[in-house]
Amino acid sequence: MANFKEINYHQSLECLKQADISGIRLRLGEVSTSQWLQKENINLDEVKQISKDYPDLKIFIIGEGEFEGFYIYSQKHETCFKFEPELSLLK
């Protein structure tokens, strides 16, 4: 989980809800989402690895704005992580 930072679960759910309402949520399978994932260099193998510990893992992508980013969260564990590419640079 080198590139993922744990963030406040309850606050993140509110941000994700607002992104969904405002229409800035990106959905997997759309061309714009694929382009965004490539631009941000998201390593989905890392997400696959994390999902072993969180079998109910959900992906949420905000494509623009203050909270732009790639989020994964588990309702069962009340945990949310945000992709932070610079974290791997610090190591």
Secondary structure, 3 states (H helix, E strand, C coil): CCCEEEECHHHHHHHHHHHHHHCCEECCCCHHHHHHHHHHCCCHHHHHHHCCCCCCCEEEEECCCCCCEEEEEECCCCEEEEECCHHHHCC
